[in-house]
Amino acid sequence: MLPRLRAAGSGQRMRIAPVGAIALVVILLLAAYETTPQPQVADNIPVGRSWPRSIVINPGSDLIYVDAVSGFYPPAGYSFEEINGSSGQVVNGVPFPGIPGEMAIDEANDVVYALGSNSSSNSIFVYSGEAGDFVRNMTVSAPAYNIAFDAALNRLFVSTQHGLIAINSGSGATISSVRLGSFSEGMAVDQNSQVVYVANYLSASISAVSATNLTVIKTIQLPNSSYPSDLALDTSTGVLYSTTDQNYVVAINTRTDAVERTIQIAPAISNGTFSIAFDQKNNILYVATKPGSLISEVDPSSGTVVSTFKLSYGAYEMSVDQANGNLYVTNYHQITSITPGSREDFVSYALLGAAVVVIVVVPAAAFATKRKSSRMSNG
C-alpha cells in the first residue's frame, strides 16, 4: 500500500506562489530581451558648437541635411551642414542666410528648401546639393511654421498661423492659399491621393486639403485635449499618425478621413508627444515625448509600444532614412543615429508593468488572503 501524500497547508502555498510568480516574470523578461530585436544608438554625429534644428534626408545620395543655431543667445551665427550618412562626417557647411526653420527636400534633384527669416521678411532659402551652397531665395507672404514638397506637382506647401500657401518651387510664385484652423503646423503629403494633411495645433484638428486646387476636403476633429503639431504618414496602409502634446498619438484612416484609434505612448499624462516619424522599410513608428529625452518604438499593427529608449539629450526633430531604416534625431550639439533591430539593455513599459503587478500586487494579495484565512481559523 502506497503511503498517502500529505497536502501542503495554505500558509505553505502562500509562501511558494509569489516566489514562483517572481521567477516566472524574470524568465519572461530575459526571454523578451533575448528574442526581441531592439533599436540601438549607432552613432552620435557632432555638429560643432551648433544646436541642430531641422533635418531632411536624401536616401538616394545618402546625404543628411541639417540647419542649426549656435546654441547661445544672442546667436553667434547660423549654419547649414551636409553630412554623409554612411561615415557620419560633415562633408560641407555653409552659413545659413537667416534664422533657420523647418526644411523640405526634393530628393530627385537634391535640392533643399529651408524656411528662414530675418528682420524684414520671411523666406524660403534654396540649397543646391550639386552647387554645395544656397542658390536663391523666395519670399513668403506670411510668417511660416512648416514646409513640405510635392514631387508630382513640383509645389511647395507652407503652413502659417491660420492656413496653407501653395508655391511654385521653380519660380517661387504663390499659386494660391487657403484658411485653415488656428496655428497650422506639421504637414504630410500623400503623393498617391494628392492630399496635404495639416495639423492645426490650437484647433485640435487636422485639415485634409487638395494639393491640386487647395480646397479643404475635410476637417478631422481630434479629442479635445489634443494639440497636434507633427504628422507621419504610412504610405502602404494610408494611416496618418499625429502627435497630441499629450501622452498618446492619434491614428487616422486617410481612406475615410476618420480617427481610427489612439495609441498610448507614455504612462504619465505629463509626458507629451511632440515629434513623430515612420519607417516604411521596417514598419516602425517612432514617437518622441517630453519632458526628457525618451523615444518610443511602436508596432503600428497592434498599436502597442514595443520599446522605449533614452537619449543623452532631449530630442528636437526626427527623420528616417527610408533606404536603410536608420532614424536620425537632432538634439543638443549632435545628431543621434539609431539603427533598428539591434539589441540594447532596456525593458519596455508593458514588461515593467507586468513585473510590478506580479512582484507587488500578487504578494500583497497573497498576504491579504493569508490574514483572512488566519482570522477565520481563529474565529
N, C-alpha and C positions, 0 to 999 in steps of 0.2 A: 504494500500500500504506500503510495507516494505521500510524503508529508505535505500538509497544507501550506500554501504561501501566505505569509502574513501581509495584510493590506496596510499600506502606509497611512498614517494619520493625516488629518487635514493640515496640521501645522507643518509636517514634512513636505507636503505638496506645495504649500505656500512659499517655503524656503527655496525649493528647487525651481519652480516655474519662472520667477523673474530672472534667475541666473541663466536658465536655458534660453529665455527670450532675448536677453542681452547678447548672449553668444551668437544667437541667430542673426541679430542685426549686424554685429561685427563681421560675420561671414558674408552677409549681403553687401555691406559696404566695400569689403575687399574684392568681392566678385564684380561689383559695378566698376570699381576702379580699374580692375584688370581687363575688363571686356569692353568698356565704353570708350571710344576714341574721344579725346578731349583737345580743345584748342590750346595752343601754346604760343607764348611770345617768342617770335623767331628773331627779332632784331629791334633795337631802338635806334632810329636814324637821327643823329643830332643835326640841328639846323642853326648852329652858332648861337648867338645871343637872341635869336628871334623867337617869337611866340607864334607858331603856325596856326593859321585860322582855317581857311577853306582848302579843300583838297579835291582834285579830279584825277582820273587815271585814264591813260590810253593803253588798253590791253595789247593792241597790235604792235606798238613800238616799245612796250614795256617801260613806259615813262610815267612818272608821277609828278604832278604839278601842284605847288603849294604857294599861297600868298601868306605873308606874315608881317607882324609888327615887332618892334624891338623888345617888347616886354617891359618897357619903362614908360613912365608918364612925366613930362610930355614925351612923346615918341622921339627917338633919336634917328628914326628913318624906317621906311617900309621896304620890304623886299619881295621878290618873286623868284622861286627856285625850282629847278628842273632836276629830278632825281631818277637815277637808274634803278628800276625795281629789283633787278637781279643782284646787283652789288650793294645797293643801299647807299651809293655815293652820289653826292651832289655834283652834277656834271655841268650845270650852268646856273648863274644867279645874276639878276639884274635889279636895279631899283624899281620899286612899284611907283607909278606916277601919281598916286593919290592915296587916300586912306582905303586899305584893301577891304573887300567884302566877299560875297559868295561868288562861285565860279561855275561855268558850264563848259563842256568840251565838244568840239566837232572832231570825232575820232578819225574819220576818213581823211581829213585834211590836216590833222594835228594842229588845230587852232583852238586856243583857249579864250573864252570870253569872261572877263573878270569885272565885277561891279566895283566901282570906286567913287570916291567923292573928294572934293576939295572945298575951299571956302566959297566958291562961286557956282558950282554946278555938280550934278550927278552924272556919272559917265559909265560907259562900258568900254574897258580897255582891251584891245585885241592883241593877243600874243601869238606869234607865229613860231611853231616848233622848228620850222626849216630855217628861219632867219635868226632864231635864238634871241628875240627881243620883241618889245611891243612895237607894232607897226602902224596902228591908228587907234582912234577912239570915237565913240558915238555918244551923243548927248541923250540923256533920259529926261523926260518931261516932269518926272516926279521922283521924290526920294524912293529908292529901290531897296527891297528887302531880300529878294532871291531871284535867281535866273535859271532858265532851262533852255535846252536846244532841241529843236525838232529837225532831224536829218532829212526826213521825207519832204518837208515843206521849206527847208532852208530858212527857218524862222527862229528867232529868239523870243522867249516869253519872260517878262519881268513882272514880279509881283510887287505891289505897292501897298500903301496904308489901307486903301479901300478897293483895290481892283487889280486888273491884269492888263498889261500892254503887250501887243504883238509888234515885233520889229523885224524888218528885213535884215538878215545877218550880213548881206553883201553891201547894201547901200547905207544901212543904218537908219533908213527912213521908218517912221512909225506907220504901221499899217492900220491898226485900229486899237481900241481899248474898250474895256467893259468894267462896270462897277460890280464888286462882289461884297463879301462880308467885311467885318472890321479886322484890321491888321492881317492882310493876306500875306502868308509867309512861304512855307515849304511847298514844293511842286513835284509832280511826277507826270511824265508824258507817256501815254500809251501809244506807241508807234503803230500798233495794229489797228486800233479803232480811231486814231487821230483825236484823242480826247486828252485835255490837260486837266489834271486834278490839282486843286489849290486849297491849302489848309488856311482857314480863317480863324486865327488864334482866339480872338475875343468873342467870336460869334458861335463857338462850339460847333462848327460846321465845315464841310468840305464841298467845294463847288466843282462840278463836272462841266467843263467848258469845251465847246467845239474848237479844235485847233484851226480849222479852215475859215470859219466866219466869226469866231469869238462870241458866240451866243451861249448863254447858260442853258445846259441841257437839264441839269437837276442840281438841287442843293441837298446834300446828305447831312441830316442833323445827327450829331453825336450826343452821348449823355451830357446832361447839363454841367457836370463837373469837369468836362474835358476842355483842354486848351491845346488844340492841335497845332504843331509847329513844323514837324518833319514827316515826310512821306516816303514809302518804299513800295515799289510795285513788283509782284511776282508775275512776270510776263507769261509764264507757262500756264498758270491757273487763272490769271486775271484777278487775283486777290490783292487789294491795296491795304497796306498797313500804315497806321497813323499813331504818332506819339500823342500823349494827352496831358503831359505835365503832372499826371497822377501816377499811381503805381501799376498802371495797366496800359496796354495798347489796344487799338480797335482794328479788327479785320473787316474789310468791306468787299463785298462781291461786286465787281465792276460790271458784271453782266446784267445785274438787276439794280445796281447803284443803291444797295441796301446794306446796313450793318449786319454782318454775319455772326460775329461773336466778339467778346472782349477777352483778352488774354492777360492774366495777372502776371506781372514780371517780378515784383519785389513784395516781400511780406508786409512791409511797413508802408502805410499810406503817405508817409513823409518822403518816400523815395519817388521822385517824379521822372517819368520817361521823357527824354528830350531829343535824342538822336537815334536814327534807325537806318539799317542797311540790309539789303537782301543779296544772298549769294546764290545765283542761279545754278552754278556748277554743282554745288554740294547740297542745295536745297536747305539753306540755313538762314534764319532771321536773326540779326544781331540788334540788340537794344541797349543803349547806354542810359543809366539812371543817375540822378543827382539827389542830394549832395554825395560827394565821394567820387570814386573812380571805378565803378562797377560796370561790367558789360556782361549781358546775359545772352546765351545762345539758345534759341527757341526752335523746337521742331514744329514747323508750320502745319504738318499733317494732323498732329494731335493737339497743337496749341499749348504745349507744356514746355516749361523751362528745362532744358537738358543740363545746362551747367551755367555757373556764374563765376567770372574771374575778375581779379582786381589789378588795375594798372598802378604804376608808381605815382602817376599824377592824374588829375581829373581830365576826362575826355572832353573834346570840344565838337569835333565832327568826324564822321566815319565814311569810308568808301571801300568798295570791294573791287578787286581786280577780277573781272569775270572770266579771264582766261585761265587763271590758276586757283581762284578761290581765296587768295590772301586778303585779309582785312587790314586796312590801314587806318590808324586813328591819330588825329592831331591832338597833342597835349603839350604840356609845358616844356618848351625848348626842344621838342623832339617829335618824331613821328614813330608810333609803335606799329610794327608789322606783326600780325598774328596769323599763324598757319592753322587751318582747320585739320582735325583728325589726328593731332599729336596728343601725347599724354602729359597732363600736368597734375600736380598734387593738390586736389581740391575736392570738395563734396558739394553736391547740388542742394538747393533748398528743399527739394522733395525728400531726399535721403536724410537730411538733417532733421526734418520734421518727423519722419518715421522713427529715427533714433530717439528723439525726445519723447515721443509717445510711448515707446517700449521701455526706455530706461527710467522715465519719470512716472508716467501715468500707470503703467502696469504694476510696478511695485507698490505704488500708493493704493491702487485698487485692491491688491492682494492683502495689504496691511489692514485696510478697512474691513475686508471680508473676514480676516482672521479675528479682528477685535469683535466683530458682530457675533461670530461663532463662539468666541470665548464668553461673551456676555450671556448668550443663550444657554450655554452649558452651566454657567454659574447660577443663572436664574432658575 
